[in-house]
Amino acid sequence: MSSAIRAFMRFRKSDPLKLMWTGGASLLVLAGFAIGGDNWPQWRGPALNGTTDSTGLPQSWSEKENVKWKAPLPSWSGASPILWGERIFVTSPSAAGTGPEARTAKGGMGKRKPEGEDLLLLCISKKDGKELWRTKLAGGNYQIGKQNMSTPSPITDGKSVWVLTGTGVLSALDMEGKILWQQELQKLYGAFGLNWGYGASPLLFDDSIVVPVLHGMTTDDPSYVVAFDPKDGKVKWKVERPTEALAESPDSYCTPVPLAGRDRSEILILGGDYLTGHESKTGKEIWRCAGVNPRGSKSARSVASPVVVDGLVLACVKRGPVIAVKAGGQGVISGTHIAWTSDAGFDVPTPVSDGKLLYIVEDGGLMSCLDVKTGEARYKKERLPRGTYSASPILGDGKIYAISESGRTVVVAAGPEFKILSENPLDDDYTLSSIAVSGSELFIRTSTHLYCIGK
C-alpha cells in the first residue's frame, strides 16, 4: 500500500465526511477512490461524487421483481434519500388534502401533482420501510417550474441531521427528530433572487455547514456563501461572491464540492460564469476560473455540480463547454490552469467518474464518455431509453445507474464502450431524485414511494 493511500485511510477514519483527500500543496486528488458500506450521508454519497465500492448491486428489477419493500411518501420532491445505519432520511412536502395546498409561483414545465404547504423531514426504517417519525421544518412550500421547496437533500453524520429548505430555513435535528436549532437565510440576508427558486444542497465539511446563495435574475443583491456551526447554528463566516454575469446567468443550483489537502482545504463553487475555490475556514476566495460561459450567454444558469477527479475539477454550465481545471491555483487561473475543454456539454445531471473516465448523462437522454486526463471522447451522445433525466447518475459494481423522470432506471456498463445492460421500470411519472446506495441495495425515490431494491 502506498504512503498516499495509507495517509488517506488515516484521514478517512478521522472524519468520514472528509473524503476528498489530496496530496501535498498541489492538491492532487486521489483518483476514483470511493467508500462503500452502509452509509450514504448526503447527496452524491459518502465521497460526494456519486460512486460506491459496494458490490452485488442489482442489475434488474420491476414492481414485481427485486423490490424488498416500498414505503409511501407524502408527496414528490427533488431531494435524494440519505442513510445512516438503519435510518433513512427524506424531505417532503406534506400530502395534498392535509392542510392548505401549495401555490404555484411559476409554471411552464408541466403540471405537477398537488401538495401541501408544510415542509417535512421523515425518518424511515431501512429494514422494512416503516416510518419512524416525521418533523415539520417550516411552512411556505410552493411549486416553481420543475421543483418545490423541498429540493435540497439533507445531511447526516450519524449524530445529527441538517436540512435546508428551498425557502432558506436551515435546521439541525437529532436522530429522533427533535429540532436543535434553526436559521432563516432570507431573514438574515434578504430574499433569494433565482429565476426557478432555490435548489442547492448544503455541504458539511471542515466542521461547517456551507450554503451557497448565487443569484441575480430577480435581485440586485450580491451572491454569497455562508458557513454555519453545525453544533449551534452560529454564523462562522460569510463572503460575497462577485460576478459580472447577466440576467439569469448568476443563478446557480449547484451543491458545493470539497477539496481537502495537507496545506489547505477548499470549497468549490460553480455559478455566475465562474468556478471558484474558497478557503474552508474563512470562505476567502483563493482562485477563480472563467471559461464555462465563453459566449457570455444571459441564460447560462448552473445546475450540475463540479466533479473532482485525478487532480482536475470538471465543470459545465448549461450544455457546454466542459472545462477541466487543474487544482491548486492562485488568483485568476483561466489562462493557466485549464487542462482541456470538450464540446460534450451537459446541463442538469451531475456526471460521475470511475477515476479514468467521465460519464455524462444529458437531461435529453444522451450519454457520453470522456477520458479524464485528455477530454477525448470514448463515445459521444449515445441514446438512452427515451425520457427526461433530471437525477444525477451513480456508479458502482462496474455499472452506471441513470434514472429518468418516468421512474425507469437504465443500467449501463462502465468502460469505454457504450453498452446498456438493462432497463428497469417503476410505476411513476415524475422522479427527480438521485439513487442512494447502502450495502448491496439501491434506494430509489419516486414521486409517491421510496423503494428498497435488492436481489
C-alpha positions in Angstrom: 0.0 0.0 0.0 1.4 3.4 -1.0 2.1 6.1 1.6 -0.6 8.3 0.0 -3.2 5.6 0.4 -2.2 4.9 4.0 -2.5 8.6 4.7 -5.9 8.7 3.1 -7.1 5.8 5.2 -6.0 7.6 8.4 -7.8 10.7 7.1 -10.9 8.6 6.3 -11.1 7.2 9.8 -10.7 10.6 11.4 -13.7 12.1 9.6 -16.0 10.0 7.3 -17.3 13.2 5.6 -13.8 14.5 4.6 -13.3 12.1 1.7 -11.7 14.3 -1.0 -8.2 13.9 0.4 -5.4 15.3 -1.7 -1.7 15.0 -1.5 0.6 18.0 -0.9 0.3 21.6 -1.7 -0.6 20.9 -5.3 -3.9 19.4 -4.3 -3.6 16.3 -6.4 -6.8 14.3 -5.8 -6.6 10.5 -5.4 -8.5 9.2 -8.4 -11.6 7.1 -8.3 -11.5 6.4 -4.5 -15.0 5.7 -3.3 -16.3 4.5 0.0 -19.0 1.9 0.3 -20.6 0.4 3.4 -24.0 1.1 4.9 -24.0 4.9 5.0 -24.9 7.3 2.2 -24.9 10.5 4.3 -25.5 13.2 1.7 -26.4 13.9 -1.9 -23.9 12.1 -4.1 -22.9 9.7 -1.3 -20.0 9.4 1.2 -17.4 10.6 -1.2 -19.6 13.4 -2.7 -19.1 12.0 -6.2 -21.9 9.6 -6.8 -19.7 6.5 -6.5 -19.6 3.5 -4.2 -17.3 0.5 -3.9 -20.3 -1.7 -2.9 -20.6 -5.0 -4.8 -23.5 -7.2 -5.6 -25.7 -4.3 -6.7 -28.9 -5.4 -8.5 -29.0 -5.1 -12.3 -32.6 -5.8 -12.9 -35.9 -5.1 -11.1 -39.5 -4.1 -11.6 -42.6 -3.6 -9.4 -42.7 -7.4 -9.1 -39.0 -8.3 -9.0 -36.3 -7.5 -6.5 -38.3 -5.0 -4.5 -37.7 -5.7 -0.9 -40.2 -3.0 0.3 -41.8 0.2 -0.9 -42.8 2.9 1.5 -45.4 5.6 0.7 -44.3 9.2 0.8 -46.5 12.3 1.4 -45.5 14.0 -1.8 -42.9 14.5 -4.6 -39.5 16.1 -4.2 -36.2 16.6 -5.9 -34.3 15.7 -2.7 -32.4 12.4 -2.6 -32.7 10.0 0.3 -29.7 9.7 2.7 -28.9 6.8 5.0 -27.0 6.2 8.2 -27.1 2.8 9.9 -30.7 1.6 9.9 -32.2 5.0 9.3 -33.2 6.7 6.0 -34.0 10.4 5.9 -36.1 12.0 3.2 -37.6 15.5 2.9 -41.1 16.0 1.5 -43.9 18.5 1.3 -47.0 17.5 3.3 -49.6 15.5 1.4 -52.4 17.2 -0.5 -55.6 17.5 1.4 -54.0 17.6 4.9 -54.0 21.3 5.1 -53.5 24.4 2.8 -52.4 23.5 -0.7 -49.1 24.7 -2.0 -49.5 27.5 -4.6 -47.7 27.5 -8.0 -45.4 30.5 -8.2 -44.4 29.8 -11.8 -45.4 27.0 -14.1 -44.2 26.4 -17.6 -42.7 22.9 -17.2 -45.7 20.6 -16.9 -48.5 20.3 -14.5 -47.4 19.0 -11.1 -49.4 16.9 -8.6 -51.0 18.9 -5.8 -49.2 19.0 -2.4 -49.3 20.7 0.9 -47.7 23.8 2.3 -45.7 22.2 5.1 -42.1 21.0 4.6 -41.2 17.8 6.4 -38.3 15.6 7.3 -39.2 11.9 7.5 -37.2 9.1 9.1 -37.8 5.6 7.6 -36.6 2.2 8.8 -34.1 0.7 6.4 -35.2 -2.8 7.5 -38.8 -2.7 6.5 -39.7 0.8 5.2 -41.8 1.8 8.2 -42.0 5.4 9.1 -40.3 6.0 12.4 -41.0 9.7 12.8 -41.7 12.9 10.9 -40.9 16.5 11.8 -42.3 19.7 10.4 -39.3 22.0 9.4 -41.2 25.0 8.1 -44.3 26.1 6.1 -44.4 28.2 3.0 -43.9 25.4 0.4 -44.7 26.3 -3.2 -44.2 24.9 -6.7 -42.0 26.7 -9.2 -41.1 25.2 -12.6 -39.8 21.6 -12.1 -39.4 21.8 -8.3 -40.8 22.7 -5.0 -39.3 24.0 -1.7 -38.1 20.5 -0.6 -35.4 20.1 -3.2 -32.2 20.4 -1.1 -31.1 17.0 0.2 -30.4 16.5 3.9 -27.0 15.6 5.5 -26.1 13.4 8.5 -23.1 12.4 10.4 -24.9 9.7 12.4 -25.4 12.0 15.4 -27.4 14.9 13.8 -29.3 15.7 10.6 -29.1 19.0 8.9 -31.8 20.1 6.4 -32.1 23.2 4.2 -35.5 24.1 2.7 -35.9 26.0 -0.6 -37.3 28.8 1.5 -34.0 29.2 3.2 -34.8 27.6 6.6 -31.7 25.7 7.8 -32.5 23.2 10.6 -30.4 20.8 12.8 -32.2 17.8 14.3 -31.2 14.9 16.5 -31.6 11.4 15.3 -35.1 11.2 16.9 -36.4 14.2 15.0 -36.1 16.9 17.6 -35.2 20.3 16.2 -32.0 21.6 17.9 -31.7 24.9 16.1 -32.8 26.8 13.0 -31.6 29.7 10.9 -33.6 31.6 8.3 -31.3 32.8 5.5 -33.9 35.1 3.9 -34.4 36.9 7.2 -30.7 37.2 7.8 -29.6 38.3 4.3 -32.6 39.2 2.1 -34.8 37.4 -0.4 -33.5 34.8 -2.8 -33.4 36.0 -6.3 -33.2 32.9 -8.5 -35.5 32.5 -11.5 -36.6 29.0 -10.6 -36.4 29.0 -6.8 -33.6 27.8 -4.6 -32.4 24.2 -5.1 -28.8 23.7 -3.9 -28.0 21.2 -1.2 -25.8 22.3 1.7 -22.3 20.8 2.4 -21.0 19.5 5.7 -17.2 20.0 5.6 -14.4 21.0 7.9 -16.8 21.4 10.8 -19.1 23.8 8.9 -22.4 23.7 7.2 -21.8 25.6 3.9 -24.6 27.2 2.0 -24.2 28.9 -1.4 -26.7 31.6 -2.5 -25.7 32.5 -6.0 -28.5 34.6 -7.6 -29.2 37.6 -9.7 -32.1 37.0 -12.1 -34.7 38.7 -9.8 -32.5 40.6 -7.4 -29.7 43.2 -7.3 -28.4 41.8 -4.0 -24.9 40.2 -4.2 -24.4 36.5 -4.3 -22.7 35.0 -1.2 -21.5 31.8 0.5 -22.1 31.4 4.2 -21.0 28.8 6.8 -22.8 27.8 10.0 -21.5 26.0 13.1 -23.1 22.5 13.0 -23.5 22.4 16.7 -25.3 25.7 17.4 -26.1 27.3 14.1 -24.0 30.4 14.6 -22.5 32.1 11.5 -18.8 31.2 11.2 -18.2 33.2 8.1 -19.9 34.9 5.1 -18.3 36.1 1.9 -19.7 37.8 -1.1 -19.1 36.0 -4.4 -18.9 38.7 -7.1 -19.8 38.1 -10.8 -20.3 40.1 -14.0 -22.8 37.6 -15.3 -26.0 39.0 -16.7 -29.7 38.2 -16.4 -30.2 34.5 -15.4 -26.5 33.5 -15.6 -25.7 34.5 -12.0 -28.3 31.8 -10.8 -26.7 28.6 -9.5 -28.4 25.5 -8.2 -25.1 23.6 -7.7 -24.1 21.9 -4.4 -20.6 23.0 -3.1 -17.8 20.4 -3.5 -14.9 20.0 -1.0 -11.3 19.6 -1.9 -9.1 18.8 1.1 -5.3 18.9 1.2 -2.4 18.8 3.6 -1.7 22.5 3.3 -5.2 23.9 2.7 -8.8 22.8 2.3 -11.0 24.3 -0.3 -14.7 24.6 -1.1 -15.5 24.7 -4.8 -18.4 26.8 -6.0 -19.8 26.9 -9.6 -22.0 29.6 -11.0 -22.2 33.2 -12.2 -19.9 32.3 -15.1 -17.0 31.2 -12.8 -15.6 28.2 -11.0 -14.1 29.4 -7.7 -12.1 27.8 -4.9 -12.5 29.1 -1.3 -10.7 28.6 2.0 -12.8 26.3 4.0 -12.0 28.1 7.3 -12.8 31.6 6.2 -14.6 31.4 2.8 -11.9 33.7 1.3 -11.7 33.2 -2.5 -8.3 31.6 -3.4 -8.8 31.3 -7.2 -11.4 31.7 -9.9 -11.6 30.3 -13.4 -13.7 31.6 -16.3 -14.5 29.5 -19.4 -17.8 27.9 -18.6 -19.7 30.6 -20.4 -17.4 31.8 -23.2 -20.1 33.3 -25.3 -21.5 35.4 -22.4 -25.0 33.9 -22.6 -27.5 35.6 -20.4 -29.3 32.3 -19.6 -26.3 30.2 -18.6 -27.5 29.3 -15.1 -25.7 26.4 -13.4 -27.4 23.2 -12.3 -24.8 20.3 -12.4 -22.2 20.5 -9.7 -18.5 20.2 -10.3 -16.7 16.8 -10.3 -13.3 16.3 -8.7 -11.1 13.5 -10.1 -7.5 12.8 -10.7 -6.2 16.3 -9.9 -8.8 18.0 -12.0 -12.1 19.9 -11.4 -14.6 19.2 -14.2 -17.3 21.7 -14.7 -20.0 22.6 -17.2 -22.8 25.2 -17.4 -25.9 24.6 -19.5 -24.6 22.3 -22.2 -21.1 23.3 -22.5 -18.3 23.5 -22.9 -16.9 21.1 -20.4 -13.7 22.5 -18.8 -11.1 20.6 -16.8 -9.3 22.8 -14.3 -6.1 21.8 -12.6 -6.4 22.2 -8.8 -4.0 24.2 -6.8 -4.1 27.6 -8.4 -4.0 31.2 -7.0 -5.8 34.2 -8.3 -7.4 34.3 -11.8 -6.3 31.0 -13.4 -8.4 31.0 -16.6 -5.3 31.3 -18.8 -3.1 28.9 -16.9 -5.0 26.0 -15.4 -7.5 24.8 -17.9 -6.1 21.4 -19.0 -8.7 20.7 -21.7 -12.1 21.6 -22.9 -14.8 19.5 -24.6 -18.0 20.2 -26.6 -19.7 17.2 -24.9 -21.7 19.7 -22.8 -24.5 18.8 -20.4 -27.0 20.7 -18.2 -28.9 19.2 -15.3 -27.5 15.8 -14.1 -24.0 15.9 -12.5 -21.6 13.4 -14.2 -19.9 10.6 -12.5 -16.4 9.2 -12.9 -14.5 6.0 -12.1 -11.2 7.9 -11.9 -10.3 7.3 -15.5 -13.5 8.1 -17.5 -16.2 10.7 -17.0 -19.7 9.5 -17.7 -22.1 12.3 -18.8 -25.9 11.9 -18.9 -27.8 14.7 -20.6 -31.3 15.6 -19.5 -32.5 14.8 -23.0 -31.4 11.2 -22.7 -28.0 11.2 -24.4 -24.9 9.7 -22.8 -21.2 10.5 -23.4 -17.9 9.1 -22.0 -14.7 11.2 -21.9 -11.2 10.4 -20.9 -10.5 12.4 -17.7 -6.9 13.2 -18.5 -7.3 14.3 -22.1 -11.0 15.0 -22.6 -11.1 12.7 -25.6 -14.5 11.1 -26.2 -14.6 7.3 -25.9 -18.2 7.6 -27.0 -20.5 10.5 -27.5 -24.2 11.2 -27.3 -25.4 7.6 -27.4 -29.1 7.2 -26.9 -30.5 6.1 -23.6 -34.2 5.0 -23.4 -36.2 8.0 -24.3 -37.2 10.3 -21.5 -36.1 13.3 -19.5 -33.2 12.7 -17.0 -33.0 15.1 -14.1 -31.5 12.9 -11.4 -27.7 12.5 -11.4 -26.3 9.1 -12.2 -24.4 6.9 -9.8 -21.6 4.4 -10.4 -20.8 1.1 -8.5 -20.0 -2.5 -9.1 -18.9 -1.8 -12.7 -22.3 -0.2 -13.6 -23.8 3.2 -14.1 -27.3 3.8 -12.9 -29.3 6.6 -14.6 -33.0 7.1 -13.7 -35.4 9.1 -15.8 -38.3 11.2 -14.7 -40.7 8.4 -15.5 -39.0 6.2 -12.9 -37.2 4.0 -15.4 -33.6 3.2 -14.5 -31.2 2.3 -17.3 -28.1 0.4 -16.2 -25.0 0.9 -18.5 -21.7 -0.9 -18.3 -18.8 1.2 -17.0 -16.0 1.4 -19.5 -15.1 2.9 -22.9 -17.8 1.1 -24.9 -21.4 2.0 -24.6 -23.5 -1.0 -23.6 -26.9 -1.0 -22.0 -27.3 -3.9 -19.5 -30.9 -3.4 -18.5 -34.0 -1.2 -18.3 -35.9 -1.2 -15.1 -39.4 0.5 -14.8 -41.3 1.5 -11.7 -44.8 2.9 -11.6 -44.2 6.7 -11.6 -44.5 9.8 -13.8 -42.2 12.3 -12.0 -38.9 11.1 -10.5 -36.3 13.7 -9.8 -34.2 12.2 -7.1 -30.8 10.6 -7.5 -30.4 6.9 -6.3 -28.8 6.2 -2.9 -26.8 3.0 -2.1 -26.3 1.0 1.1 -24.5 -2.3 1.1 -25.9 -4.2 -1.9 -29.2 -2.3 -2.0 -30.4 0.6 -4.0 -32.9 3.2 -2.6 -35.0 4.9 -5.2 -37.4 7.7 -4.5 -40.3 8.3 -6.9 -43.0 10.9 -6.6 -45.1 8.5 -4.5 -42.8 5.9 -2.8 -39.4 5.1 -1.5 -38.2 1.7 -2.9 -35.6 -0.6 -1.5 -34.2 -2.6 -4.4 -32.1 -5.7 -3.8 -31.5 -9.2 -5.0 
